[in-house]
């Protein structure tokens, strides 16, 4: 059994590690940096679209109470 973390940075690091291991060897530093940047941008767009707490519900509640 494997312990999984919910920490976002650890998940990003794990995804980068998984992708770089799949490639094996990079021809130069710039190509590795391009892959890491692409993974980070993809992860950022996924996280940006998630809404963990909808604050508009609180606004509606306070407006109704006033």
C-alpha positions as CSV (number, residue, x, y, z in Angstrom):
1,X,0.0,0.0,0.0
2,X,1.2,3.5,-0.8
3,X,0.7,6.7,1.1
4,X,-0.6,9.5,-1.0
5,X,-0.2,13.1,-0.1
6,X,-2.7,15.9,-0.6
7,X,-0.1,18.6,-0.6
8,X,-0.2,20.4,-3.9
9,X,3.5,21.0,-4.2
10,X,4.3,17.4,-3.5
11,X,1.8,16.3,-6.1
12,X,3.4,18.7,-8.6
13,X,6.9,17.3,-7.8
14,X,5.7,13.8,-8.2
15,X,4.1,14.5,-11.6
16,X,7.4,16.1,-12.8
17,X,9.4,13.2,-11.5
18,X,7.0,10.7,-13.2
19,X,7.2,12.6,-16.6
20,X,11.0,13.0,-16.5
21,X,11.6,9.3,-15.7
22,X,9.4,8.4,-18.6
23,X,11.7,10.4,-21.0
24,X,14.9,9.0,-19.5
25,X,17.7,11.2,-20.8
26,X,17.3,14.8,-22.1
27,X,19.5,16.1,-24.9
28,X,20.1,19.4,-23.0
29,X,19.0,21.4,-20.0
30,X,16.6,23.6,-22.0
31,X,14.5,20.6,-23.1
32,X,14.1,19.4,-19.5
33,X,13.1,22.9,-18.5
34,X,10.5,23.0,-21.3
35,X,8.9,19.7,-20.0
36,X,8.9,20.9,-16.4
37,X,7.3,24.2,-17.4
38,X,4.6,22.5,-19.5
39,X,3.7,20.2,-16.6
40,X,3.6,23.2,-14.1
41,X,1.4,25.2,-16.5
42,X,-0.9,22.3,-17.0
43,X,-1.2,21.7,-13.3
44,X,-1.8,25.4,-12.6
45,X,-4.7,25.5,-15.1
46,X,-6.3,22.4,-13.4
47,X,-6.0,24.0,-9.9
48,X,-7.3,27.4,-11.1
49,X,-10.5,25.8,-12.4
50,X,-11.3,24.1,-9.0
51,X,-13.4,25.9,-6.5
52,X,-12.9,24.6,-3.0
53,X,-14.9,27.2,-1.1
54,X,-17.7,29.2,-2.7
55,X,-17.7,32.5,-0.9
56,X,-20.8,33.7,-2.8
57,X,-22.9,31.6,-0.4
58,X,-21.8,33.8,2.5
59,X,-22.5,37.0,0.5
60,X,-26.1,35.8,-0.1
61,X,-26.5,34.9,3.6
62,X,-25.3,38.3,4.8
63,X,-27.3,40.2,2.3
64,X,-30.5,38.4,3.4
65,X,-29.7,39.0,7.0
66,X,-29.3,42.8,6.5
